[in-house]
Amino acid sequence: MSTVDKDFQKADETNKTDEAKKVGLLLAEAAKTAGVSKVVFDRGGYIYHGRVKALSEGAREGGLQF
């Protein structure tokens, strides 16, 4: 899942953090349709702030449990 996926619709006035949150929401939607509700979020060594934090918050808002 990324901003280049066909399901992602980019708005005119957004920053990268807002886009990461939208990707998290799309990821949660795709996971729920596949029957997945609990996930493990591995940030891969990146600090939990900025886009990483926005992605995980979007996924949580979409209904995934971490």
Order of alpha helices (4+ residues) and beta strands (2+ residues): alpha-alpha
